[in-house]
Amino acid sequence: SSGINAEYGEHYKTGSCSTYIYVAIRTRLHIQLWCTMRFFLLVTLLTTLASADVKLINDDSGTDGRSICVRTCSGTTVKGATSWVDYSTANIGVYTDVSMEGCEFIAPPNVVTTLNGDSHHWMATGGSSTYSVTADGFRVYVYTKSTGASMSIATQKNWSITWIAVGYAC
């Protein structure tokens, strides 16, 4: 559009950054800075998108492709507040169900887990094994026969599961 600059009494014409703008020097500098700033914001955005490339070769069902839909999501059960359940009366193991509902996956993702804690967890096995993986969650069984741990010990020693999942969101 074009019009009269009432403050400076000059004719001006606006449009894209490449359009000449005839106004006072102070205003011209402001517009040039704005155009330069928009350029650098665009470059920064494109660089960030290019460096955030994640490619999922396939998921548990063998589905591949749809890289634009790949999502990485991670979390942890809370130390000292993880809902451990004894899976045997002989104190040989515990399990916990982990929710991934907040990730909004549309299919079961690839999940990697680790067992954390303040003590005794280094002697347990199974903390990196997932069971019954769905789009919304999974279960982890921890074999504790060598530690004699039960759900009360797992809770007392602050055992928790940290996980990262990569799957499809669309």
Phi, psi and omega per residue, in radians:
S1 nan 2.876 3.108
S2 -2.356 2.836 -3.119
G3 -3.102 -2.925 -3.135
I4 -1.903 2.247 3.075
N5 -1.383 1.844 -3.044
A6 -1.141 -0.597 -3.090
E7 -1.206 -0.685 -3.075
Y8 -1.907 -0.124 3.117
G9 1.177 0.499 -3.118
E10 -2.025 2.701 3.088
H11 -1.412 2.414 3.103
Y12 -2.393 2.749 3.127
K13 -2.400 2.258 -3.119
T14 -2.051 2.869 3.133
G15 3.018 -2.369 3.139
S16 -1.307 3.060 -3.113
C17 -1.089 -0.457 -3.107
S18 -1.474 -0.166 3.131
T19 -1.310 2.414 3.078
Y20 -1.184 2.429 3.135
I21 -2.145 2.066 -3.097
Y22 -1.776 1.609 3.082
V23 -2.520 -3.035 -3.128
A24 -1.094 2.711 -3.091
I25 -0.971 -0.743 -3.128
R26 -1.035 -0.760 3.136
T27 -1.223 -0.674 3.136
R28 -1.080 -0.763 3.117
L29 -1.101 -0.702 3.122
H30 -1.054 -0.779 -3.121
I31 -1.204 -0.680 3.100
Q32 -1.125 -0.697 3.102
L33 -1.124 -0.734 3.125
W34 -1.081 -0.756 3.123
C35 -1.115 -0.742 3.112
T36 -1.124 -0.746 -3.133
M37 -1.103 -0.737 3.105
R38 -1.063 -0.695 3.124
F39 -1.078 -0.833 -3.122
F40 -1.178 -0.601 3.067
L41 -1.120 -0.714 3.116
L42 -1.132 -0.780 3.119
V43 -1.080 -0.759 3.120
T44 -1.079 -0.782 3.122
L45 -1.070 -0.824 -3.130
L46 -1.122 -0.675 3.107
T47 -1.123 -0.748 3.130
T48 -1.106 -0.782 3.128
L49 -1.112 -0.691 -3.133
A50 -1.192 -0.613 -3.108
S51 -1.458 -0.182 -3.131
A52 -1.697 0.472 -3.088
D53 -1.202 2.170 3.053
V54 -2.204 2.272 3.130
K55 -2.180 2.203 3.095
L56 -1.765 1.998 -3.104
I57 -1.160 -0.857 3.018
N58 -2.844 2.837 3.109
D59 -1.842 -3.034 -3.083
D60 -1.014 -0.497 -3.132
S61 -1.552 0.030 3.133
G62 1.499 0.081 3.129
T63 -1.229 2.291 3.104
D64 -2.166 3.024 3.105
G65 1.549 -2.850 3.133
R66 0.948 0.733 -3.091
S67 -0.981 -0.513 3.141
I68 -1.138 -0.365 -3.095
C69 -1.686 0.052 -3.074
V70 -1.273 2.366 3.116
R71 -2.251 2.409 2.992
T72 -1.879 2.281 -3.098
C73 -2.446 2.476 3.122
S74 -2.491 2.866 3.134
G75 -3.013 -3.044 3.100
T76 -2.618 2.598 2.950
T77 -1.343 2.723 -2.993
V78 -1.391 2.230 3.090
K79 -0.996 2.248 3.133
G80 1.426 -0.180 -3.124
A81 -2.253 0.206 3.081
T82 -1.195 2.415 -3.112
S83 -1.464 1.419 3.105
W84 -1.412 2.509 3.126
V85 -2.252 2.317 3.036
D86 -1.194 2.277 3.096
Y87 -1.769 0.132 3.086
S88 -2.704 2.602 3.086
T89 -1.344 -0.167 -3.109
A90 -1.571 0.193 -3.113
N91 0.906 0.859 3.102
I92 -1.877 -0.019 3.123
G93 3.101 2.844 3.116
V94 -2.340 2.834 3.021
Y95 -2.460 2.835 3.032
T96 -2.509 2.557 3.043
D97 -1.714 2.287 -3.081
V98 -1.941 2.247 3.137
S99 -1.611 2.370 3.022
M100 -2.140 0.384 -3.064
E101 -0.991 -0.618 -3.135
G102 -1.139 -0.300 -3.133
C103 -1.333 -0.430 3.125
E104 1.020 0.761 3.035
F105 -1.258 2.656 3.105
I106 -1.765 -0.140 3.120
A107 -2.620 2.841 3.123
P108 -1.031 2.197 -3.135
P109 -1.513 3.027 2.959
N110 -1.418 2.255 -3.035
V111 -2.187 2.375 3.033
V112 -2.144 2.332 -3.084
T113 -2.240 2.852 3.002
T114 -2.540 2.577 3.104
L115 -1.664 2.205 3.132
N116 -2.022 2.852 3.070
G117 3.015 3.138 3.124
D118 -1.578 -0.521 3.084
S119 -2.893 2.868 3.098
H120 1.188 -0.285 -3.115
H121 -1.198 -0.385 3.139
W122 -1.194 -0.371 3.127
M123 -1.591 -0.216 -3.131
A124 -1.433 2.742 3.098
T125 -2.211 2.705 3.066
G126 1.762 -0.114 -3.110
G127 -1.121 -0.266 3.122
S128 -1.828 0.163 -3.129
S129 -1.843 2.249 3.138
T130 -1.834 2.581 3.116
Y131 -2.305 2.621 3.036
S132 0.912 0.823 -3.135
V133 -1.226 2.218 3.026
T134 -2.194 3.131 3.084
A135 -1.128 -0.397 -3.057
D136 -1.808 -0.202 -3.111
G137 3.015 -3.011 -3.133
F138 -2.817 3.012 3.114
R139 -2.135 2.555 3.054
V140 -2.196 2.162 3.025
Y141 -1.718 2.377 3.115
V142 -2.125 2.071 3.139
Y143 -1.447 2.151 -2.997
T144 -2.201 0.326 -3.071
K145 -0.953 -0.731 -3.097
S146 -1.210 -0.353 3.132
T147 -1.747 -0.303 -3.062
G148 1.176 0.313 -3.065
A149 -1.308 2.550 3.042
S150 -2.160 -3.089 -3.133
M151 -1.075 -0.565 3.134
S152 -1.193 -0.662 3.092
I153 -1.193 -0.762 3.131
A154 -1.019 -0.699 3.119
T155 -1.256 -0.779 -3.126
Q156 -1.092 -0.630 -3.118
K157 -1.571 0.182 3.065
N158 1.050 0.686 3.078
W159 -1.198 2.473 3.100
S160 -2.640 2.882 3.102
I161 -1.986 2.161 3.005
T162 -1.818 2.422 -3.044
W163 -2.487 2.742 2.996
I164 -2.408 2.380 -3.098
A165 -2.262 2.466 3.076
V166 -2.212 2.131 -3.099
G167 -2.772 -2.992 -3.095
Y168 -1.642 2.382 3.121
A169 -1.916 -0.078 3.101
C170 -2.669 nan nan
